[in-house]
């Protein structure tokens, strides 16, 4: 088992004491690598072949899921940056996608590509 940071989504006070009691029993049926591969296949088929997934982080909220960063790759540069994140349920492998999430990924990719284009045409 590799050490990994786990994100815990909870309400946090602006200031003062935060008491965090964590008792999680999570069945990981989908590995981090499998989640990353799943997101890469998904973005290739649904968004752009110029995107791929990066290694995910485990996140706990009402259930556990992999937060998988989506990376834009540009031909002249390579990996240009992260354009969004998709969630994969660690128990079922279900990819949690919403139209607004995909639209935001596409918009972020366009903005990032335009920024690199502006830099390389000077």
Secondary structure as the mmCIF struct_conf table of DSSP 4:
data_model
#
loop_
_struct_conf.conf_type_id
_struct_conf.id
_struct_conf.beg_label_comp_id
_struct_conf.beg_label_asym_id
_struct_conf.beg_label_seq_id
_struct_conf.end_label_comp_id
_struct_conf.end_label_asym_id
_struct_conf.end_label_seq_id
STRN STRN1 UNK A 6 UNK A 8
BEND BEND1 UNK A 14 UNK A 16
BEND BEND2 UNK A 30 UNK A 30
HELX_RH_AL_P HELX_RH_AL_P1 UNK A 32 UNK A 46
TURN_TY1_P TURN_TY1_P1 UNK A 47 UNK A 47
TURN_TY1_P TURN_TY1_P2 UNK A 49 UNK A 50
STRN STRN2 UNK A 51 UNK A 53
STRN STRN3 UNK A 57 UNK A 60
BEND BEND3 UNK A 61 UNK A 63
STRN STRN4 UNK A 64 UNK A 74
TURN_TY1_P TURN_TY1_P3 UNK A 75 UNK A 77
STRN STRN5 UNK A 78 UNK A 89
TURN_TY1_P TURN_TY1_P4 UNK A 90 UNK A 92
STRN STRN6 UNK A 95 UNK A 96
HELX_RH_AL_P HELX_RH_AL_P2 UNK A 99 UNK A 120
TURN_TY1_P TURN_TY1_P5 UNK A 121 UNK A 121
#
